[in-house]
Amino acid sequence: MLGLVVFAMSAVFIRATVDDAFITWRYGRTLVESGVWNFNAEGPLVEGYTNALYAALAIVPALLGIPVEVFFKVISLGILAAYVVVVRRMHLPRRQEFLLLAVTVASPVFLLLLYMGLETVSFALLIAWLFGILYRKGELGTTGFLVAGALASTRPEGIVFAGVAIGWALLIAPKRAAVKGAAAVLGGWAVYWVARSTYFHAFFPNTFYQKTDSNAELASRAVAFLQAFSPVLGVAALVGLAALVLVRYTQPTQERASRLRDAVPLVLALTSAVLVIGVYKQSHLVMDPVHRFAWQVLFPVVLVALSRPLRFGTKQPDETGGEQGSERSGLFGIGVAIATMIAWDPSAAGVGIVLLFCAMAVLSCVIVGLVWRDRGALAVAAAALAVGLGYCQTTEAINWTAYRYRLQYAHEALGGVLSTLDFGKMPPGSIAIVDAGVLPYRLPTRVIDMGGLADATVARNQVTDGYLDKAGLKMVIFGASTPGVEGIWQNGAATRVHDYVTSHGFWSAGGPLFDNGYWLNYYVSPDWATSPEWTGKQVRQAIDAAAKESVSHNSKTDLDIILDNFWNLPFLK
């Protein structure tokens, strides 16, 4: 049954790819083609990705000549298969194994995020794997430290989870092997962090400076943090009080390691809560499909809570041969996770009502599990949390599935036209783009990302005429609300760039349609527009043809776009 579910949803969602994924993938291509590890082969160095692991993997398809999108779809399928294998090898009770599989493969959010080309699902599963090992065995071992190293290289905040897990493992059992493993992981990460910050001349990845108010005063950021974090602080205080009472009335000596091990789900949930409310909520997260940022650190709580044999009926021995530990920490951890999701955004993606019902179910399970010690309470609470995190409206799922086709007929079509040019036969220069993704991935020339994710100067609000002169700006692709230049959006760096092109006599024209009220209009410098390469290949006419075709496709509803292209997978073109 689960196989049919995952096949049916994958057949639809596998065509979903987020434009931002191409930013990361461009690094691998640039390295292979130019020998430079950068977004552009020329120009300032910038770290426009947050996933060093995926950026490194992008080298493989570039070397082998494999379409990069196909390569990462195969990676996604491999992740799904690996998860099933790991769950099967845990040798859990049959019902619990089914539940662990169902909360993932039957979740639309899980499958959507799996195929989008981002590191979201791999990051979440690595967190769950790491804390699951600690929760089951009471130590990390060789596998745990390898997972911690992979986690630390997947996203910058991965080192936070790796550090917490390693620290908690040392509290449980401060063995010499654990100390060596901790030194290897943390030391290796420190070397990498120093190397990358030295290379890119920035302590954090460029996306941090673009998505956070890094220029604000420290005091104002601290006040904003406390205001946003107050709901979770209240939950944490209650959990801490309950934990103190529980610890106070248990045998402290012989049960210390067992209590610390039992507390792993709660430790994970509190760590995730701090990150969601203290960091993500304070950031400008433009590209957050199906609440992926909150999901990637809260969903692991579900998997960890279900990773140890639950007490269905009679007690069952765990892997260490002793009796199962307490399930209270799992219940508390799930409670913290659902409270964090509500504090994150009660109306996120229209799931407010679903979250409310799930929260009520979790609260009921916590009460039943603590008061009556019902042995199925943790399983029901975990399932309720999984539903709350894994739910999205049908319209949003359809929107993100059709999104890739819209890219194909707009950004990718425009990039395809420009990729036919031999830029070596034209006056040297760069192209500024409103959306850095699949469009610049098609181009060999320097690209200025007006969104700031792949341009440090834009991210720091330092774009000047001098910067654009030095970059040799020759063409700009703006976002616009109408097919005419009068509808061009002017905000942030786009304002400065627009002033530049209008004062330097650039020629303007309308471009493809991405969505209703979203056009890709462009300006081009006179020396490019009159060059033999541009006129000989009739670029203006080719863009007009692409724009006409985009209107015939992208003016339709998302559902119609999917139905029209159901047998056409865009990543195979």
C-alpha positions in Angstrom: 0.0 0.0 0.0 2.8 2.4 0.9 4.6 1.5 -2.3 1.5 2.5 -4.3 1.2 5.8 -2.4 4.8 6.8 -2.9 4.7 5.8 -6.6 1.5 7.8 -7.3 2.7 10.9 -5.5 6.3 10.6 -6.9 4.9 10.4 -10.4 3.5 13.9 -9.9 6.0 15.6 -7.6 9.2 14.3 -9.2 8.8 17.1 -11.8 9.1 19.8 -9.1 12.4 21.6 -9.0 13.1 24.9 -7.2 15.0 27.6 -9.2 17.4 28.2 -6.3 18.8 24.7 -6.7 20.5 25.7 -9.9 22.5 28.3 -8.0 24.3 25.6 -6.1 24.6 23.4 -9.2 26.3 26.2 -11.1 29.4 26.0 -8.9 30.1 22.4 -10.1 29.7 23.4 -13.7 31.9 26.6 -13.3 34.6 24.5 -11.7 34.7 22.0 -14.5 34.5 24.5 -17.3 36.9 27.2 -15.9 38.8 25.7 -13.0 37.3 28.3 -10.6 35.2 27.5 -7.6 32.7 30.3 -7.8 29.3 31.3 -9.1 30.9 33.1 -12.0 34.2 32.2 -13.8 35.1 35.8 -13.5 34.4 38.5 -10.9 34.3 38.6 -7.1 34.2 35.3 -5.2 30.9 34.6 -3.5 29.5 31.6 -1.6 26.0 31.6 -2.9 25.1 28.2 -1.6 24.4 26.7 1.9 24.9 23.1 1.0 28.6 22.4 0.4 27.8 18.7 0.0 25.4 19.2 -2.9 27.6 21.8 -4.5 30.5 19.3 -4.5 28.1 16.6 -5.9 27.3 19.0 -8.8 30.8 18.4 -10.1 29.9 14.8 -11.0 27.3 15.5 -13.7 29.4 18.4 -15.1 32.3 16.0 -15.5 30.3 13.2 -17.0 28.1 15.4 -19.2 25.0 14.2 -17.5 22.0 16.6 -17.2 22.4 18.0 -13.6 18.7 17.9 -12.9 18.4 14.2 -13.8 21.4 13.5 -11.7 19.8 15.0 -8.6 16.5 13.4 -9.2 18.4 10.1 -9.1 20.0 11.3 -5.8 16.5 12.0 -4.4 15.4 8.5 -5.3 18.5 7.1 -3.7 17.8 9.0 -0.5 14.2 7.6 -0.4 15.5 4.0 -0.9 18.3 4.5 1.7 15.7 5.7 4.3 13.6 2.5 3.7 16.7 0.3 4.1 17.7 2.0 7.4 14.2 1.7 8.8 14.1 -2.0 7.8 17.4 -2.7 9.5 16.3 -1.2 12.8 14.2 -4.3 13.4 11.3 -2.5 15.1 7.9 -4.0 15.8 6.0 -4.4 12.6 3.4 -1.7 13.4 6.0 0.8 14.4 8.1 0.1 11.2 5.0 0.8 9.2 4.4 4.0 11.1 8.0 5.2 10.5 7.6 4.6 6.8 4.1 6.0 6.5 5.0 9.4 8.1 7.5 9.9 5.3 6.5 8.3 2.0 2.8 9.1 2.6 3.6 12.8 3.3 3.1 15.2 0.4 5.4 17.7 2.0 8.2 15.1 2.4 8.0 14.0 -1.3 7.7 17.5 -2.6 10.8 18.6 -0.7 12.6 15.4 -1.7 12.4 16.2 -5.4 12.9 20.0 -5.3 16.7 19.7 -5.7 17.4 21.3 -2.3 19.1 19.7 0.7 16.0 19.9 2.9 15.2 16.2 3.1 18.7 15.0 3.3 19.4 17.5 6.1 16.3 16.4 8.1 17.1 12.7 7.7 20.7 13.2 8.8 19.5 14.9 11.9 17.1 12.1 12.6 19.7 9.4 11.9 22.3 11.1 14.2 19.9 11.6 17.2 18.2 8.3 16.5 21.6 6.4 17.0 22.1 8.3 20.2 18.6 7.6 21.5 18.8 3.9 20.6 22.3 3.0 21.7 23.3 5.7 24.2 26.4 6.5 22.2 27.3 7.5 18.6 30.0 5.1 17.6 31.8 5.2 14.2 28.6 5.4 12.2 27.3 8.2 14.4 30.4 10.4 14.0 30.4 9.8 10.3 26.8 11.0 10.2 27.7 14.0 12.3 30.4 14.9 9.8 28.0 14.6 6.9 25.4 16.7 8.8 27.9 19.5 9.5 28.7 19.8 5.8 25.1 19.8 4.6 24.0 23.1 6.0 25.8 25.7 8.2 23.4 25.0 11.1 24.2 21.4 10.8 27.2 21.9 13.1 24.8 23.1 15.8 22.9 19.7 15.7 26.2 17.8 15.4 27.7 19.6 18.3 24.6 19.1 20.5 24.5 15.4 19.7 28.2 15.0 20.3 28.1 16.9 23.6 25.1 14.9 24.8 26.9 11.6 23.9 29.9 12.7 26.0 27.5 13.4 28.9 26.0 9.9 28.6 29.3 8.0 28.3 32.5 10.0 28.2 34.6 7.3 26.6 38.0 7.8 25.0 36.7 6.8 21.6 33.9 9.3 21.8 36.3 12.1 22.7 38.4 11.1 19.6 35.4 11.1 17.4 34.3 14.5 18.7 37.7 16.0 18.1 37.7 14.6 14.5 34.3 15.9 13.6 34.6 19.3 15.3 38.2 19.8 14.3 37.5 18.9 10.7 34.6 21.3 10.6 36.7 24.1 12.1 39.4 23.5 9.4 36.7 23.6 6.7 35.1 26.7 8.1 38.4 28.6 8.3 39.3 27.5 4.7 36.0 28.5 3.2 35.8 31.8 5.1 39.4 32.6 3.9 38.6 31.7 0.3 35.4 33.7 0.1 36.5 36.5 2.5 33.3 36.2 4.5 32.6 34.4 7.8 29.1 33.2 6.8 27.7 32.1 3.4 26.4 35.0 1.4 22.8 33.8 1.8 23.1 34.6 5.5 23.8 38.3 4.8 21.0 38.4 2.2 18.3 36.8 4.4 19.1 38.4 7.7 19.2 42.1 8.8 23.0 41.9 9.3 23.3 45.7 9.3 20.8 46.2 12.2 22.1 47.1 15.6 22.8 44.3 18.0 20.4 45.6 20.6 17.4 45.7 18.2 18.2 42.2 17.0 18.3 40.9 20.5 15.0 42.5 21.4 13.4 41.0 18.2 14.8 37.6 19.2 13.4 37.7 22.7 10.0 38.9 21.4 9.7 36.1 18.9 11.2 33.5 21.1 9.0 34.1 24.2 6.4 31.4 23.3 9.1 28.7 23.1 10.8 30.0 26.3 7.5 29.4 28.1 7.3 25.9 26.8 10.9 25.2 27.6 10.4 26.5 31.2 7.5 24.1 31.7 9.5 21.2 30.2 12.5 22.0 32.4 10.3 22.1 35.5 8.8 18.8 34.6 12.2 17.3 33.9 13.5 18.6 37.2 10.6 17.0 39.1 11.2 13.7 37.3 14.9 13.7 38.0 14.4 14.7 41.6 12.4 11.6 42.4 14.4 9.0 40.7 17.6 7.2 41.7 20.3 9.6 40.6 23.4 7.4 40.6 22.7 4.2 38.6 20.0 5.8 36.4 21.9 9.0 35.3 23.1 7.6 31.9 19.7 6.1 31.2 17.9 9.4 32.0 20.2 11.3 29.7 19.7 8.8 26.9 15.9 9.0 27.4 16.0 12.8 27.1 17.5 12.8 23.6 14.1 13.6 21.8 13.5 16.5 24.1 17.1 17.8 23.6 16.6 17.6 19.8 13.2 19.4 20.0 14.6 22.2 22.1 17.5 22.7 19.8 15.2 22.8 16.8 12.9 25.3 18.6 15.8 27.7 19.3 16.8 27.5 15.6 13.3 28.0 14.2 12.2 30.9 16.4 15.6 32.4 17.1 17.1 32.2 13.6 14.6 31.3 10.9 11.8 33.5 12.2 14.2 36.5 12.2 15.4 35.9 8.6 13.9 37.0 5.3 13.1 33.6 3.9 11.8 34.4 0.4 12.0 30.8 -0.9 10.2 28.8 1.7 8.0 26.3 -0.1 5.7 24.2 2.1 7.4 25.7 5.2 10.6 23.8 4.5 12.8 25.7 6.9 10.7 24.8 10.0 10.0 21.3 8.6 13.6 20.3 8.2 14.5 20.7 11.9 11.1 19.7 13.5 10.2 16.6 11.5 13.3 14.8 12.8 11.7 14.9 16.2 9.0 12.5 14.8 11.5 10.0 13.5 13.7 10.0 16.6 10.7 9.6 19.0 9.7 6.5 16.9 13.3 5.1 16.5 13.3 3.0 19.7 10.9 0.1 20.2 7.7 1.4 21.6 5.8 -0.5 24.3 2.9 -2.0 22.4 1.5 -4.5 24.8 4.4 -5.9 26.8 7.8 -4.4 27.4 10.3 -5.3 24.7 14.1 -5.3 25.1 16.1 -2.6 23.2 19.3 -3.1 21.3 21.4 -2.9 24.5 19.6 -5.8 26.0 18.0 -3.9 28.8 14.5 -2.7 29.3 13.1 0.1 27.3 13.6 3.6 28.8 11.0 6.1 29.6 8.9 7.6 26.8 8.2 10.8 28.7 11.0 12.7 26.8 9.5 11.7 23.5 6.2 13.0 24.5 7.7 16.3 25.8 9.8 16.6 22.6 6.8 16.2 20.4 4.9 18.8 22.5 7.8 21.3 22.1 7.9 20.6 18.3 4.2 21.2 17.7 4.3 24.4 19.9 7.3 25.7 17.9 5.4 25.1 14.6 2.5 27.1 15.9 4.8 29.9 17.1 6.5 29.8 13.7 3.4 30.8 11.8 -0.1 29.6 12.9 -1.5 30.2 9.5 1.5 28.9 7.5 0.3 27.8 4.0 -3.3 27.7 5.3 -2.6 24.8 7.6 -3.6 26.7 10.8 -6.7 24.6 11.5 -4.9 21.3 10.9 -2.1 22.4 13.2 -4.7 23.3 15.9 -6.3 19.8 15.7 -2.8 18.2 15.7 -1.8 20.2 18.7 -4.9 19.2 20.6 -4.2 15.5 19.7 -0.6 15.9 21.0 -1.7 17.5 24.2 -4.2 14.7 24.8 -1.5 12.1 24.2 0.9 13.8 26.6 -1.7 13.8 29.3 -2.7 10.2 28.7 0.9 9.1 28.4 2.0 10.8 31.7 -1.1 10.1 33.8 -2.3 6.7 32.7 1.0 5.7 31.1 -0.8 4.4 28.0 1.7 2.5 25.8 0.4 3.8 22.5 0.3 7.5 23.4 3.8 8.3 22.0 3.0 6.6 18.7 -0.3 8.6 18.3 1.4 11.9 19.3 4.2 11.3 16.8 1.7 10.6 14.1 -0.2 13.8 15.0 2.9 15.9 14.8 3.8 14.2 11.4 0.4 15.2 10.0 0.8 18.7 11.2 4.2 19.1 9.7 3.5 17.1 6.6 0.3 18.7 5.5 -0.1 21.3 2.8 -3.0 22.6 0.8 -3.7 20.9 -2.5 -3.4 24.3 -4.3 0.1 24.8 -2.9 1.2 21.3 -4.0 -0.2 21.9 -7.5 1.5 25.4 -7.5 5.0 24.0 -6.8 4.5 21.1 -9.2 3.6 23.5 -12.1 6.3 25.9 -11.0 9.0 23.9 -12.9 7.0 24.2 -16.1 6.6 27.9 -15.7 10.4 28.1 -15.4 10.8 26.0 -18.5 8.7 28.4 -20.6 10.0 31.6 -19.2 13.5 31.6 -17.5 14.8 28.5 -19.2 13.5 29.5 -22.6 15.1 33.0 -22.3 18.4 31.4 -21.1 18.2 29.0 -24.0 18.0 31.9 -26.5 20.9 33.7 -24.9 23.0 30.5 -24.7 23.1 30.4 -28.5 25.3 33.5 -28.5 29.1 33.3 -28.8 29.9 35.9 -26.1 33.5 35.9 -27.3 32.4 37.6 -30.5 30.6 40.4 -28.6 31.8 43.3 -26.5 32.7 41.7 -23.1 30.2 42.3 -20.4 27.8 40.8 -17.8 24.1 40.2 -17.5 22.1 41.2 -14.4 19.2 38.9 -13.6 16.2 39.2 -11.2 16.1 35.4 -10.5 19.4 33.6 -10.3 18.7 29.9 -11.1 18.1 28.0 -14.2 18.5 31.1 -16.5 22.1 31.9 -15.5 22.9 28.1 -15.3 22.5 28.1 -19.1 24.9 31.1 -19.6 28.7 31.0 -19.7 29.1 34.8 -19.1 29.2 36.6 -15.8 25.9 37.0 -14.1 24.9 39.7 -11.5 22.2 38.3 -9.2 20.0 41.2 -8.3 18.3 39.0 -5.7 21.6 39.0 -3.8 21.8 35.2 -3.1 24.8 34.8 -5.4 26.2 38.4 -5.3 27.9 39.7 -2.1 27.8 43.3 -3.3 24.0 43.2 -3.7 23.5 41.4 -0.4 25.3 44.2 1.4 23.4 46.9 -0.5 26.6 48.3 -2.0 25.7 48.4 -5.7 27.0 51.5 -7.4 27.5 52.8 -10.9 31.2 52.1 -10.4 30.4 48.5 -9.6 28.2 48.1 -12.7 30.9 49.8 -14.9 33.6 47.5 -13.6 31.3 44.5 -14.2 30.7 45.7 -17.7 26.9 45.5 -17.5 25.4 44.9 -21.0 22.0 43.3 -20.3 19.5 43.3 -17.5 16.5 41.0 -17.1 13.9 42.5 -14.8 10.8 41.2 -13.2 7.7 43.2 -14.2 4.0 43.3 -13.7 3.2 44.0 -17.4 4.8 43.1 -20.7 5.9 46.8 -21.1 8.9 48.3 -19.4 6.6 50.6 -17.4 5.7 47.7 -15.2 9.3 46.8 -14.1 9.7 46.2 -10.4 12.1 48.5 -8.8 13.2 47.5 -5.3 16.6 46.9 -3.8 19.4 46.5 -6.3 17.0 46.6 -9.2 16.4 50.3 -8.5 20.0 51.2 -8.9 20.4 48.9 -11.9 17.3 50.5 -13.6 18.7 54.0 -13.1 21.9 52.8 -14.6 20.4 51.3 -17.8 18.1 54.2 -18.4 20.9 56.7 -18.0 23.2 54.7 -20.3 20.8 54.5 -23.3 20.0 50.8 -23.0 17.3 49.5 -25.4 14.3 47.9 -23.7 11.7 45.2 -24.7 9.2 42.8 -23.2 10.1 39.2 -22.6 8.5 35.9 -21.5 5.6 35.5 -19.1 6.3 33.4 -16.0 3.0 33.8 -14.2 0.0 36.2 -14.2 1.5 39.6 -13.3 5.1 38.4 -13.6 7.0 39.1 -16.8 10.7 38.9 -17.7 11.4 42.2 -19.5 14.9 43.1 -20.5 17.2 46.0 -21.3 20.3 45.5 -23.6 23.1 47.9 -24.3 23.4 49.4 -27.8 26.7 47.8 -28.5 25.3 44.4 -27.8 22.0 45.0 -29.7 23.9 46.1 -32.8 26.7 43.5 -32.7 26.8 41.1 -35.7 26.5 38.2 -33.3 23.2 39.6 -31.8 21.7 40.7 -35.0 22.9 37.7 -37.1 21.2 35.3 -34.8 18.1 37.5 -34.6 18.1 37.4 -30.8 15.3 39.9 -30.5 13.1 37.8 -32.7 13.9 34.6 -30.9 13.1 36.2 -27.5 9.8 37.5 -29.0 9.0 34.0 -30.1 9.8 32.6 -26.7 7.6 35.2 -25.1 4.7 34.3 -27.4 5.0 30.7 -26.5 5.3 31.4 -22.8 2.0 33.3 -23.0 0.3 30.3 -24.6 1.4 28.1 -21.7 1.9 30.2 -18.6 -1.3 32.1 -18.9 -3.1 28.9 -17.9 -3.9 27.7 -14.4 -1.4 25.6 -12.6 -3.6 22.5 -12.9 -4.0 23.0 -16.6 -0.3 23.4 -17.0 0.3 20.1 -15.2 -2.4 18.2 -17.2 -1.1 19.6 -20.5 2.5 18.4 -19.7 1.8 15.4 -17.6 3.8 13.1 -19.9 6.5 15.6 -20.4 9.1 15.6 -17.6 10.9 19.0 -17.9 14.2 17.7 -16.5 14.5 15.3 -19.4 14.5 18.0 -22.0 
